[in-house]
Amino acid sequence: MTHHIISIRTYVIIYAVLMLLLVATAGAAFLPLGNAHLPVAMTIAVIKAVLIVLFFMHVYYSSRLTWVVSVASFLWLGLLLVFLIADYFSRGWLDIPGK
């Protein structure tokens, strides 16, 4: 099994993109987006996570099995988040006197 060697230039480019996305995340917090803050922040976070997984964890140059496991992990995390959000919004708030 051979290992692919990623150039330092690629690492620097990915690092610069991640820093730009960090600034975009911080900048988006100050924009008047209304209820769109969470989707915007989650979209930027997913892009950052994908870049980290692909390049810093070397999945981009890995075998198909590694790709399958990585994609399945992201899908599982997404499924858990969808069910968490569905559970949160489907619950009624309890009216407890004195609290």
KOLGU-4560 file (N, C-alpha, C; in nm, 3 decimals, padded with zeros to 5 digits):
<recs>
<n_xx: 00.085 n_yy: -00.118 n_zz: 00.000 ca_xx: 00.000 ca_yy: 00.000 ca_zz: 00.000 c_xx: 00.088 c_yy: 00.124 c_zz: 00.000 mol: A seq: 1 type: MET>
<n_xx: 00.065 n_yy: 00.211 n_zz: -00.094 ca_xx: 00.143 ca_yy: 00.333 ca_zz: -00.103 c_xx: 00.065 c_yy: 00.449 c_zz: -00.041 mol: A seq: 2 type: THR>
<n_xx: 00.139 n_yy: 00.541 n_zz: 00.012 ca_xx: 00.078 ca_yy: 00.658 ca_zz: 00.073 c_xx: 00.099 c_yy: 00.778 c_zz: -00.018 mol: A seq: 3 type: HIS>
<n_xx: -00.005 n_yy: 00.855 n_zz: -00.034 ca_xx: 00.005 ca_yy: 00.976 ca_zz: -00.114 c_xx: 00.063 c_yy: 01.087 c_zz: -00.027 mol: A seq: 4 type: HIS>
<n_xx: 00.157 n_yy: 01.159 n_zz: -00.081 ca_xx: 00.219 ca_yy: 01.269 ca_zz: -00.008 c_xx: 00.156 c_yy: 01.399 c_zz: -00.055 mol: A seq: 5 type: ILE>
<n_xx: 00.098 n_yy: 01.470 n_zz: 00.039 ca_xx: 00.033 ca_yy: 01.598 ca_zz: 00.007 c_xx: 00.136 c_yy: 01.709 c_zz: 00.025 mol: A seq: 6 type: ILE>
<n_xx: 00.140 n_yy: 01.798 n_zz: -00.071 ca_xx: 00.239 ca_yy: 01.905 ca_zz: -00.067 c_xx: 00.205 c_yy: 02.007 c_zz: 00.043 mol: A seq: 7 type: SER>
<n_xx: 00.306 n_yy: 02.077 n_zz: 00.085 ca_xx: 00.288 ca_yy: 02.180 ca_zz: 00.187 c_xx: 00.200 c_yy: 02.292 c_zz: 00.131 mol: A seq: 8 type: ILE>
<n_xx: 00.211 n_yy: 02.318 n_zz: 00.001 ca_xx: 00.129 ca_yy: 02.421 ca_zz: -00.063 c_xx: -00.020 c_yy: 02.389 c_zz: -00.045 mol: A seq: 9 type: ARG>
<n_xx: -00.058 n_yy: 02.262 n_zz: -00.061 ca_xx: -00.197 ca_yy: 02.222 ca_zz: -00.043 c_xx: -00.242 c_yy: 02.246 c_zz: 00.100 mol: A seq: 10 type: THR>
<n_xx: -00.156 n_yy: 02.210 n_zz: 00.196 ca_xx: -00.190 ca_yy: 02.233 ca_zz: 00.337 c_xx: -00.208 c_yy: 02.382 c_zz: 00.366 mol: A seq: 11 type: TYR>
<n_xx: -00.122 n_yy: 02.465 n_zz: 00.311 ca_xx: -00.131 ca_yy: 02.609 ca_zz: 00.334 c_xx: -00.259 c_yy: 02.665 c_zz: 00.272 mol: A seq: 12 type: VAL>
<n_xx: -00.295 n_yy: 02.618 n_zz: 00.152 ca_xx: -00.417 ca_yy: 02.665 ca_zz: 00.087 c_xx: -00.539 c_yy: 02.624 c_zz: 00.169 mol: A seq: 13 type: ILE>
<n_xx: -00.544 n_yy: 02.499 n_zz: 00.214 ca_xx: -00.657 ca_yy: 02.453 ca_zz: 00.295 c_xx: -00.663 c_yy: 02.530 c_zz: 00.426 mol: A seq: 14 type: ILE>
<n_xx: -00.548 n_yy: 02.556 n_zz: 00.487 ca_xx: -00.544 ca_yy: 02.634 ca_zz: 00.610 c_xx: -00.599 c_yy: 02.776 c_zz: 00.586 mol: A seq: 15 type: TYR>
<n_xx: -00.559 n_yy: 02.839 n_zz: 00.475 ca_xx: -00.608 ca_yy: 02.973 ca_zz: 00.444 c_xx: -00.760 c_yy: 02.972 c_zz: 00.421 mol: A seq: 16 type: ALA>
<n_xx: -00.810 n_yy: 02.870 n_zz: 00.352 ca_xx: -00.954 ca_yy: 02.859 ca_zz: 00.331 c_xx: -01.027 c_yy: 02.842 c_zz: 00.464 mol: A seq: 17 type: VAL>
<n_xx: -00.970 n_yy: 02.759 n_zz: 00.552 ca_xx: -01.032 ca_yy: 02.740 ca_zz: 00.684 c_xx: -01.032 c_yy: 02.869 c_zz: 00.765 mol: A seq: 18 type: LEU>
<n_xx: -00.927 n_yy: 02.948 n_zz: 00.755 ca_xx: -00.924 ca_yy: 03.075 ca_zz: 00.826 c_xx: -01.026 c_yy: 03.174 c_zz: 00.768 mol: A seq: 19 type: MET>
<n_xx: -01.043 n_yy: 03.173 n_zz: 00.635 ca_xx: -01.146 ca_yy: 03.257 ca_zz: 00.574 c_xx: -01.286 c_yy: 03.213 c_zz: 00.618 mol: A seq: 20 type: LEU>
<n_xx: -01.307 n_yy: 03.083 n_zz: 00.627 ca_xx: -01.436 ca_yy: 03.035 ca_zz: 00.674 c_xx: -01.458 c_yy: 03.069 c_zz: 00.822 mol: A seq: 21 type: LEU>
<n_xx: -01.351 n_yy: 03.072 n_zz: 00.900 ca_xx: -01.362 ca_yy: 03.114 ca_zz: 01.039 c_xx: -01.406 c_yy: 03.260 c_zz: 01.047 mol: A seq: 22 type: LEU>
<n_xx: -01.345 n_yy: 03.344 n_zz: 00.965 ca_xx: -01.384 ca_yy: 03.486 ca_zz: 00.961 c_xx: -01.528 c_yy: 03.499 c_zz: 00.912 mol: A seq: 23 type: VAL>
<n_xx: -01.567 n_yy: 03.415 n_zz: 00.815 ca_xx: -01.705 ca_yy: 03.419 ca_zz: 00.766 c_xx: -01.803 c_yy: 03.379 c_zz: 00.876 mol: A seq: 24 type: ALA>
<n_xx: -01.767 n_yy: 03.281 n_zz: 00.956 ca_xx: -01.853 ca_yy: 03.239 ca_zz: 01.067 c_xx: -01.870 c_yy: 03.352 c_zz: 01.167 mol: A seq: 25 type: THR>
<n_xx: -01.758 n_yy: 03.415 n_zz: 01.204 ca_xx: -01.765 ca_yy: 03.525 ca_zz: 01.300 c_xx: -01.840 c_yy: 03.644 c_zz: 01.240 mol: A seq: 26 type: ALA>
<n_xx: -01.818 n_yy: 03.672 n_zz: 01.112 ca_xx: -01.887 ca_yy: 03.784 ca_zz: 01.048 c_xx: -02.036 c_yy: 03.760 c_zz: 01.034 mol: A seq: 27 type: GLY>
<n_xx: -02.074 n_yy: 03.635 n_zz: 01.007 ca_xx: -02.216 ca_yy: 03.603 ca_zz: 00.993 c_xx: -02.292 c_yy: 03.621 c_zz: 01.123 mol: A seq: 28 type: ALA>
<n_xx: -02.221 n_yy: 03.612 n_zz: 01.235 ca_xx: -02.287 ca_yy: 03.630 ca_zz: 01.364 c_xx: -02.335 c_yy: 03.774 c_zz: 01.383 mol: A seq: 29 type: ALA>
<n_xx: -02.272 n_yy: 03.867 n_zz: 01.314 ca_xx: -02.308 ca_yy: 04.008 ca_zz: 01.329 c_xx: -02.405 c_yy: 04.056 c_zz: 01.222 mol: A seq: 30 type: PHE>
<n_xx: -02.439 n_yy: 03.971 n_zz: 01.125 ca_xx: -02.533 ca_yy: 04.010 ca_zz: 01.021 c_xx: -02.677 c_yy: 03.992 c_zz: 01.068 mol: A seq: 31 type: LEU>
<n_xx: -02.766 n_yy: 04.078 n_zz: 01.025 ca_xx: -02.908 ca_yy: 04.064 ca_zz: 01.063 c_xx: -02.977 c_yy: 03.957 c_zz: 00.977 mol: A seq: 32 type: PRO>
<n_xx: -02.956 n_yy: 03.829 n_zz: 01.011 ca_xx: -03.009 ca_yy: 03.719 ca_zz: 00.930 c_xx: -03.141 c_yy: 03.665 c_zz: 00.981 mol: A seq: 33 type: LEU>
<n_xx: -03.188 n_yy: 03.713 n_zz: 01.093 ca_xx: -03.312 ca_yy: 03.664 ca_zz: 01.150 c_xx: -03.297 c_yy: 03.519 c_zz: 01.196 mol: A seq: 34 type: GLY>
<n_xx: -03.384 n_yy: 03.432 n_zz: 01.147 ca_xx: -03.378 ca_yy: 03.290 ca_zz: 01.185 c_xx: -03.280 c_yy: 03.210 c_zz: 01.101 mol: A seq: 35 type: ASN>
<n_xx: -03.206 n_yy: 03.275 n_zz: 01.013 ca_xx: -03.113 ca_yy: 03.204 ca_zz: 00.925 c_xx: -02.974 c_yy: 03.190 c_zz: 00.985 mol: A seq: 36 type: ALA>
<n_xx: -02.954 n_yy: 03.234 n_zz: 01.109 ca_xx: -02.821 ca_yy: 03.222 ca_zz: 01.170 c_xx: -02.776 c_yy: 03.077 c_zz: 01.181 mol: A seq: 37 type: HIS>
<n_xx: -02.863 n_yy: 02.990 n_zz: 01.229 ca_xx: -02.825 ca_yy: 02.850 ca_zz: 01.247 c_xx: -02.793 c_yy: 02.781 c_zz: 01.115 mol: A seq: 38 type: LEU>
<n_xx: -02.878 n_yy: 02.792 n_zz: 01.012 ca_xx: -02.843 ca_yy: 02.727 ca_zz: 00.885 c_xx: -02.713 c_yy: 02.779 c_zz: 00.824 mol: A seq: 39 type: PRO>
<n_xx: -02.689 n_yy: 02.909 n_zz: 00.834 ca_xx: -02.566 ca_yy: 02.967 ca_zz: 00.779 c_xx: -02.445 c_yy: 02.913 c_zz: 00.856 mol: A seq: 40 type: VAL>
<n_xx: -02.452 n_yy: 02.914 n_zz: 00.988 ca_xx: -02.341 ca_yy: 02.866 ca_zz: 01.069 c_xx: -02.317 c_yy: 02.716 c_zz: 01.048 mol: A seq: 41 type: ALA>
<n_xx: -02.425 n_yy: 02.639 n_zz: 01.037 ca_xx: -02.409 ca_yy: 02.495 ca_zz: 01.015 c_xx: -02.352 c_yy: 02.465 c_zz: 00.877 mol: A seq: 42 type: MET>
<n_xx: -02.390 n_yy: 02.541 n_zz: 00.777 ca_xx: -02.335 ca_yy: 02.522 ca_zz: 00.642 c_xx: -02.186 c_yy: 02.548 c_zz: 00.640 mol: A seq: 43 type: THR>
<n_xx: -02.144 n_yy: 02.657 n_zz: 00.703 ca_xx: -02.002 ca_yy: 02.688 ca_zz: 00.709 c_xx: -01.928 c_yy: 02.581 c_zz: 00.790 mol: A seq: 44 type: ILE>
<n_xx: -01.987 n_yy: 02.533 n_zz: 00.898 ca_xx: -01.925 ca_yy: 02.430 ca_zz: 00.980 c_xx: -01.910 c_yy: 02.299 c_zz: 00.904 mol: A seq: 45 type: ALA>
<n_xx: -02.009 n_yy: 02.264 n_zz: 00.825 ca_xx: -02.001 ca_yy: 02.140 ca_zz: 00.745 c_xx: -01.891 c_yy: 02.152 c_zz: 00.640 mol: A seq: 46 type: VAL>
<n_xx: -01.880 n_yy: 02.268 n_zz: 00.577 ca_xx: -01.774 ca_yy: 02.288 ca_zz: 00.477 c_xx: -01.637 c_yy: 02.274 c_zz: 00.543 mol: A seq: 47 type: ILE>
<n_xx: -01.621 n_yy: 02.334 n_zz: 00.661 ca_xx: -01.493 ca_yy: 02.322 ca_zz: 00.732 c_xx: -01.464 c_yy: 02.178 c_zz: 00.770 mol: A seq: 48 type: LYS>
<n_xx: -01.564 n_yy: 02.106 n_zz: 00.818 ca_xx: -01.545 ca_yy: 01.967 ca_zz: 00.858 c_xx: -01.508 c_yy: 01.880 c_zz: 00.738 mol: A seq: 49 type: ALA>
<n_xx: -01.572 n_yy: 01.904 n_zz: 00.624 ca_xx: -01.540 ca_yy: 01.826 ca_zz: 00.505 c_xx: -01.397 c_yy: 01.852 c_zz: 00.459 mol: A seq: 50 type: VAL>
<n_xx: -01.354 n_yy: 01.976 n_zz: 00.461 ca_xx: -01.216 ca_yy: 02.007 ca_zz: 00.424 c_xx: -01.116 c_yy: 01.939 c_zz: 00.517 mol: A seq: 51 type: LEU>
<n_xx: -01.144 n_yy: 01.941 n_zz: 00.645 ca_xx: -01.054 ca_yy: 01.877 ca_zz: 00.742 c_xx: -01.049 c_yy: 01.728 c_zz: 00.720 mol: A seq: 52 type: ILE>
<n_xx: -01.164 n_yy: 01.665 n_zz: 00.701 ca_xx: -01.168 ca_yy: 01.521 ca_zz: 00.680 c_xx: -01.097 c_yy: 01.483 c_zz: 00.550 mol: A seq: 53 type: VAL>
<n_xx: -01.124 n_yy: 01.557 n_zz: 00.444 ca_xx: -01.066 ca_yy: 01.521 ca_zz: 00.315 c_xx: -00.915 c_yy: 01.538 c_zz: 00.310 mol: A seq: 54 type: LEU>
<n_xx: -00.864 n_yy: 01.648 n_zz: 00.361 ca_xx: -00.722 ca_yy: 01.676 ca_zz: 00.342 c_xx: -00.636 c_yy: 01.647 c_zz: 00.465 mol: A seq: 55 type: PHE>
<n_xx: -00.675 n_yy: 01.692 n_zz: 00.583 ca_xx: -00.592 ca_yy: 01.669 ca_zz: 00.700 c_xx: -00.600 c_yy: 01.525 c_zz: 00.750 mol: A seq: 56 type: PHE>
<n_xx: -00.712 n_yy: 01.458 n_zz: 00.722 ca_xx: -00.725 ca_yy: 01.317 ca_zz: 00.760 c_xx: -00.698 c_yy: 01.225 c_zz: 00.641 mol: A seq: 57 type: MET>
<n_xx: -00.659 n_yy: 01.283 n_zz: 00.528 ca_xx: -00.614 ca_yy: 01.209 ca_zz: 00.409 c_xx: -00.720 c_yy: 01.118 c_zz: 00.348 mol: A seq: 58 type: HIS>
<n_xx: -00.846 n_yy: 01.150 n_zz: 00.365 ca_xx: -00.952 ca_yy: 01.068 ca_zz: 00.306 c_xx: -00.957 c_yy: 01.088 c_zz: 00.155 mol: A seq: 59 type: VAL>
<n_xx: -00.921 n_yy: 01.204 n_zz: 00.107 ca_xx: -00.928 ca_yy: 01.235 ca_zz: -00.035 c_xx: -00.847 c_yy: 01.136 c_zz: -00.119 mol: A seq: 60 type: TYR>
<n_xx: -00.735 n_yy: 01.090 n_zz: -00.066 ca_xx: -00.647 ca_yy: 01.000 ca_zz: -00.138 c_xx: -00.657 c_yy: 00.856 c_zz: -00.087 mol: A seq: 61 type: TYR>
<n_xx: -00.757 n_yy: 00.825 n_zz: -00.010 ca_xx: -00.770 ca_yy: 00.692 ca_zz: 00.050 c_xx: -00.853 c_yy: 00.599 c_zz: -00.038 mol: A seq: 62 type: SER>
<n_xx: -00.867 n_yy: 00.477 n_zz: 00.010 ca_xx: -00.941 ca_yy: 00.375 ca_zz: -00.064 c_xx: -01.092 c_yy: 00.403 c_zz: -00.059 mol: A seq: 63 type: SER>
<n_xx: -01.165 n_yy: 00.328 n_zz: -00.140 ca_xx: -01.310 ca_yy: 00.345 ca_zz: -00.144 c_xx: -01.376 c_yy: 00.308 c_zz: -00.012 mol: A seq: 64 type: ARG>
<n_xx: -01.320 n_yy: 00.210 n_zz: 00.057 ca_xx: -01.376 ca_yy: 00.171 ca_zz: 00.186 c_xx: -01.368 c_yy: 00.285 c_zz: 00.286 mol: A seq: 65 type: LEU>
<n_xx: -01.258 n_yy: 00.358 n_zz: 00.286 ca_xx: -01.245 ca_yy: 00.474 ca_zz: 00.374 c_xx: -01.347 c_yy: 00.580 c_zz: 00.339 mol: A seq: 66 type: THR>
<n_xx: -01.372 n_yy: 00.600 n_zz: 00.209 ca_xx: -01.475 ca_yy: 00.694 ca_zz: 00.165 c_xx: -01.612 c_yy: 00.651 c_zz: 00.214 mol: A seq: 67 type: TRP>
<n_xx: -01.641 n_yy: 00.522 n_zz: 00.203 ca_xx: -01.772 ca_yy: 00.471 ca_zz: 00.246 c_xx: -01.791 c_yy: 00.495 c_zz: 00.396 mol: A seq: 68 type: VAL>
<n_xx: -01.689 n_yy: 00.465 n_zz: 00.474 ca_xx: -01.698 ca_yy: 00.483 ca_zz: 00.618 c_xx: -01.713 c_yy: 00.632 c_zz: 00.653 mol: A seq: 69 type: VAL>
<n_xx: -01.640 n_yy: 00.717 n_zz: 00.584 ca_xx: -01.648 ca_yy: 00.861 ca_zz: 00.612 c_xx: -01.786 c_yy: 00.917 c_zz: 00.576 mol: A seq: 70 type: SER>
<n_xx: -01.836 n_yy: 00.881 n_zz: 00.460 ca_xx: -01.968 ca_yy: 00.930 ca_zz: 00.419 c_xx: -02.077 c_yy: 00.875 c_zz: 00.511 mol: A seq: 71 type: VAL>
<n_xx: -02.065 n_yy: 00.747 n_zz: 00.546 ca_xx: -02.163 ca_yy: 00.687 ca_zz: 00.637 c_xx: -02.161 c_yy: 00.756 c_zz: 00.773 mol: A seq: 72 type: ALA>
<n_xx: -02.044 n_yy: 00.795 n_zz: 00.820 ca_xx: -02.034 ca_yy: 00.867 ca_zz: 00.948 c_xx: -02.104 c_yy: 01.001 c_zz: 00.941 mol: A seq: 73 type: SER>
<n_xx: -02.083 n_yy: 01.075 n_zz: 00.832 ca_xx: -02.151 ca_yy: 01.204 ca_zz: 00.817 c_xx: -02.302 c_yy: 01.186 c_zz: 00.806 mol: A seq: 74 type: PHE>
<n_xx: -02.345 n_yy: 01.084 n_zz: 00.732 ca_xx: -02.488 ca_yy: 01.059 ca_zz: 00.721 c_xx: -02.549 c_yy: 01.021 c_zz: 00.857 mol: A seq: 75 type: LEU>
<n_xx: -02.478 n_yy: 00.941 n_zz: 00.935 ca_xx: -02.525 ca_yy: 00.903 ca_zz: 01.067 c_xx: -02.535 c_yy: 01.026 c_zz: 01.158 mol: A seq: 76 type: TRP>
<n_xx: -02.435 n_yy: 01.111 n_zz: 01.154 ca_xx: -02.439 ca_yy: 01.233 ca_zz: 01.234 c_xx: -02.556 c_yy: 01.321 c_zz: 01.191 mol: A seq: 77 type: LEU>
<n_xx: -02.577 n_yy: 01.333 n_zz: 01.060 ca_xx: -02.691 ca_yy: 01.411 ca_zz: 01.011 c_xx: -02.824 c_yy: 01.353 c_zz: 01.056 mol: A seq: 78 type: GLY>
<n_xx: -02.835 n_yy: 01.221 n_zz: 01.052 ca_xx: -02.958 ca_yy: 01.155 ca_zz: 01.097 c_xx: -02.982 c_yy: 01.181 c_zz: 01.245 mol: A seq: 79 type: LEU>
<n_xx: -02.878 n_yy: 01.172 n_zz: 01.326 ca_xx: -02.892 ca_yy: 01.199 ca_zz: 01.469 c_xx: -02.935 c_yy: 01.344 c_zz: 01.494 mol: A seq: 80 type: LEU>
<n_xx: -02.877 n_yy: 01.438 n_zz: 01.419 ca_xx: -02.915 ca_yy: 01.578 ca_zz: 01.437 c_xx: -03.059 c_yy: 01.603 c_zz: 01.394 mol: A seq: 81 type: LEU>
<n_xx: -03.102 n_yy: 01.539 n_zz: 01.285 ca_xx: -03.240 ca_yy: 01.556 ca_zz: 01.240 c_xx: -03.337 c_yy: 01.504 c_zz: 01.345 mol: A seq: 82 type: VAL>
<n_xx: -03.310 n_yy: 01.386 n_zz: 01.402 ca_xx: -03.399 ca_yy: 01.333 ca_zz: 01.504 c_xx: -03.393 c_yy: 01.415 c_zz: 01.633 mol: A seq: 83 type: PHE>
<n_xx: -03.277 n_yy: 01.469 n_zz: 01.666 ca_xx: -03.266 ca_yy: 01.555 ca_zz: 01.783 c_xx: -03.351 c_yy: 01.680 c_zz: 01.766 mol: A seq: 84 type: LEU>
<n_xx: -03.341 n_yy: 01.743 n_zz: 01.650 ca_xx: -03.419 ca_yy: 01.864 ca_zz: 01.625 c_xx: -03.569 c_yy: 01.833 c_zz: 01.621 mol: A seq: 85 type: ILE>
<n_xx: -03.605 n_yy: 01.720 n_zz: 01.559 ca_xx: -03.746 ca_yy: 01.681 ca_zz: 01.554 c_xx: -03.801 c_yy: 01.656 c_zz: 01.694 mol: A seq: 86 type: ALA>
<n_xx: -03.722 n_yy: 01.592 n_zz: 01.779 ca_xx: -03.765 ca_yy: 01.567 ca_zz: 01.916 c_xx: -03.779 c_yy: 01.697 c_zz: 01.994 mol: A seq: 87 type: ASP>
<n_xx: -03.684 n_yy: 01.787 n_zz: 01.975 ca_xx: -03.687 ca_yy: 01.914 ca_zz: 02.047 c_xx: -03.812 c_yy: 01.996 c_zz: 02.012 mol: A seq: 88 type: TYR>
<n_xx: -03.843 n_yy: 02.003 n_zz: 01.884 ca_xx: -03.957 ca_yy: 02.084 ca_zz: 01.842 c_xx: -04.091 c_yy: 02.017 c_zz: 01.863 mol: A seq: 89 type: PHE>
<n_xx: -04.093 n_yy: 01.885 n_zz: 01.883 ca_xx: -04.220 ca_yy: 01.817 ca_zz: 01.902 c_xx: -04.264 c_yy: 01.814 c_zz: 02.048 mol: A seq: 90 type: SER>
<n_xx: -04.179 n_yy: 01.849 n_zz: 02.140 ca_xx: -04.214 ca_yy: 01.850 ca_zz: 02.282 c_xx: -04.285 c_yy: 01.978 c_zz: 02.319 mol: A seq: 91 type: ARG>
<n_xx: -04.382 n_yy: 01.966 n_zz: 02.407 ca_xx: -04.449 ca_yy: 02.085 ca_zz: 02.458 c_xx: -04.380 c_yy: 02.129 c_zz: 02.586 mol: A seq: 92 type: GLY>
<n_xx: -04.384 n_yy: 02.257 n_zz: 02.611 ca_xx: -04.324 ca_yy: 02.308 ca_zz: 02.733 c_xx: -04.419 c_yy: 02.284 c_zz: 02.850 mol: A seq: 93 type: TRP>
<n_xx: -04.364 n_yy: 02.239 n_zz: 02.960 ca_xx: -04.446 ca_yy: 02.213 ca_zz: 03.078 c_xx: -04.470 c_yy: 02.342 c_zz: 03.154 mol: A seq: 94 type: LEU>
<n_xx: -04.592 n_yy: 02.359 n_zz: 03.197 ca_xx: -04.625 ca_yy: 02.478 ca_zz: 03.275 c_xx: -04.614 c_yy: 02.439 c_zz: 03.423 mol: A seq: 95 type: ASP>
<n_xx: -04.498 n_yy: 02.469 n_zz: 03.481 ca_xx: -04.474 ca_yy: 02.434 ca_zz: 03.620 c_xx: -04.485 c_yy: 02.561 c_zz: 03.703 mol: A seq: 96 type: ILE>
<n_xx: -04.583 n_yy: 02.566 n_zz: 03.794 ca_xx: -04.598 ca_yy: 02.686 ca_zz: 03.877 c_xx: -04.477 c_yy: 02.708 c_zz: 03.968 mol: A seq: 97 type: PRO>
<n_xx: -04.438 n_yy: 02.831 n_zz: 03.984 ca_xx: -04.328 ca_yy: 02.864 ca_zz: 04.073 c_xx: -04.192 c_yy: 02.859 c_zz: 04.009 mol: A seq: 98 type: GLY>
<n_xx: -04.185 n_yy: 02.826 n_zz: 03.882 ca_xx: -04.053 ca_yy: 02.822 ca_zz: 03.816 c_xx: -04.049 c_yy: 02.916 c_zz: 03.699 mol: A seq: 99 type: LYS>
</recs>
